[in-house]
Amino acid sequence: MVKKVYMQPNEPPYRPIIFDPKVCDGCNKCVEVCTMNVLMPNPEKGKPPIVLYPDECWYGGCCVKECPKFEEGAIKLNFPLWYRPRWIRKETRESFRIGSPNPPPPNLKPPVGGWKPKP
Amino acid sequence: MLEWPYPIRYYTLNKVDVDVLVVGGGMAGCWAAIRAARRGVKVAIAEKASVIRSGAAGSGIDHWQHAATNPCSKVAPEELTEAEVEHCGGYTNGIVRYIRCRDAWDTLLEMERMGAKIRDTEDEFKGAPFRDDETKLLFAYDYENKFTLRVWGTTFKPALFNECRRLGVDIFNRVMITSLLLSNDGKEARIAGAIGVDQLTGELYVFRAKAVVLSTGVSTRLWSFIDPVGLSSFYPPNETGDGIAMAWKIGAMLTLMESSGPAAGIGIFSWPSFGIGNPANTWYPCRIVDSKGREVPFVDRDGRPLRTPDEVTKPSPGQKFMLIGGSIYSGRGSHKYLGPRITPNLSELVEKGELTPPFYADLPSMPEHERKAIFGLMVGQEGKTNIPIYYNYTRAGFDPDKDMLQAYWQYGSETKWLDWFGKVPANFRDSAVGSGSKGGLVVDWNLKTNIEGLYAAGCIIAGSAAASCAATSGRWAGAKAADYAKSASAPSINWSEVDEEEKRIYSLIEREEGICWKELNAGICRVMREYCGDYKNEDLLNIGLIWIKEIKEKEAKELYARNPHELIRALEVLNILVIAEIVLHASLARRASSEYLGFYRLDYPQLDPPEWRKFITIRNEGGTVKIGELPFNYWLKPPFKSSYQENYEVYKPW
């Protein structure tokens, strides 16, 4: 069986926002806050928004910040391949990057004051 | 293809009647709305995005500059303002800078009452040299003089948004104001309101307002429209100078429009903002090391090598205080106030083999309180860092206690701190980044423009700077606009103006083919790079103006939009076209080069000659470009008082 091939226009080559449909319940908070109006509500209620204008993303992360389920992975801000800085572990000189194939274990420490800082 | 998810309401016209309309709901706009609403007038905000996180400060702020009246500050507001003005060579705005130095601390306290976090209540930094243990406040850069605070700025916009709602401010999210309306009932031109269009539905709004506060921020996408387009600017790419364009159309006076600097970290040249190792700003005073672990030295204003972090966080011997660290103004500015920076001969040290790239930000070697303050507080609270950097990096395994983040240095990058963010070709300019002299509206001590009823706040004011300036000017302008609105009669809308604007807006959606907003934006940017780039002369600028005239007559009339989202983007590009023309005219009018303005004329190479140390003003008078001038320190000359304190006392709205 030969796979069907279509005349498809080029798409923007970046996927700045990636939803996990198993976690995202389509509350559309991210749609509401996006600076650039990148996201559109899904016509099917309860489903993740549509990333209609991925090339206009400013990579500010407000969509993730306002997501009630971001720590569960409902929405991810995904950097293009050319936008991924490297670092080295000082002691071992191991070299890593954002999106490393063999990443070190995640560092789960929240920022100073936590994710929702209180006065 | 899926149908547009919102109801389409082209040609539907909504009428809204308020006392004060705030255009742009960022840091400045929210404050203007809050202060106006507290005076008991009816207030609306029209915001192109969504107020809770919109504007340059929406995602966060890591430091609150020049709160000179905080209990720990060792510098008086007058002295700090004078230093700022001197550091910018005079090409700035003493009014908003003094208001900031006086009010930034009170503003911060007010925000704390609204739920923003401004101090280390959990005692995470107990005993750190940048902490005042009594007030639990944290300071940045100059630990001795303590006038700039480290803050939890991700909490600021939500707190302001909630306060706006609590006060009953009418919030119109996703509404772009496209033009201002003038009242035709009196002798003098006076504000009557504004027209806006909804980015989701395409419907129109006509706001009748006695006073308008413009707080639309900076002008981006003027030289740089680059893949991916959302990264065309360091600032939010929806800040397209809309306020400047609409104010220009009704004759408002602008200045410093010829000013520009190299763009920082845009498009494919960029790195995640504040997400690479560097020695400046948010990362100050992080130690930078080479691949062999050798330290890249910081030096003071006289080139004397310094030890990090103790010596880098205090003034040089004989210096009273320093303005930020890491030479935020690229090493220009007054020697008197220059802070430490990375050694300016780094390229030479690399050529000699004394240092070897790659370089790294050596967080693990920093004292714990510094490491936590840099990566944890500052990177975590600054704009575009909380999720993009702190969350993404730590989840990818980055640990500041163990890891050294690469600093992507290139030859020559040591002289300009912005180059550490991703160096771009020099003709990719930016009207705002790192500049103390960005162009915009001319205002008086009421933060009023030359148009009756039209006020300004934040980065739209020529020479304004940073979040604390935005907040304090917003607070002042909002109160002033409310007081004016209380005394003003109801303006009358000129409906033929509304009809004309309606026709202009919807002509874009009536057209089904032609040129799309992206091509037009990229075309204008090409003109600006080639004819108004890093080096200019009269012939180049004149060809630039020919280009703009042609585009206005031809391609701009072929612009089309297929839905309300594209309609907003297309209207933005038409504003960018207006700004481009203003910048070209302003550049022709300054027949001298200026280091402070990042302005280089090949035909007038002398830098900042005494006779050109002044403001060139530019105004549209019924279709004719009028060039004028204002002296330096015009804010301390008649009709104003001669000192900052006196003016503050005379004009303060409280």
Interface residues (C-beta under 8 A of the other chain):
Chain A: P12 Y14 P16 E32 V33 C34 T35 M36 N37 V38 M40 P41 P43 I50 L52 Y53 P54 D55 E56 C57 W58 Y59 G60 G61 C62 V64 K65 E66 F70 L77 F79 P80 W82 Y83 P85 R86 W87 I88 R89 K90 E91 F96 R97 I98 G99 S100 P103 P104 P105 P106 N107 L108 K109 P111 V112 G113 P117 K118 P119
Chain B: L2 E3 P5 A49 S50 I52 R53 S54 G58 S59 E112 G115 A116 K117 I118 R119 T121 E122 E124 W152 T154 T155 N173 R174 Q199 L200 D227 P228 V229 G230 L231 P236 P237 N238 I268 S270 W271 P272 S273 G275 I276 Y360 D362 P364 K372 A373 G376 L377 G380 Q381 G383 K384 N386 I387 P388 Y390 Y391 N392 Y393 T394 R395 A396 G397 F398 D399 K402 D403 M404 L405 Q406 Y408 H565 I568
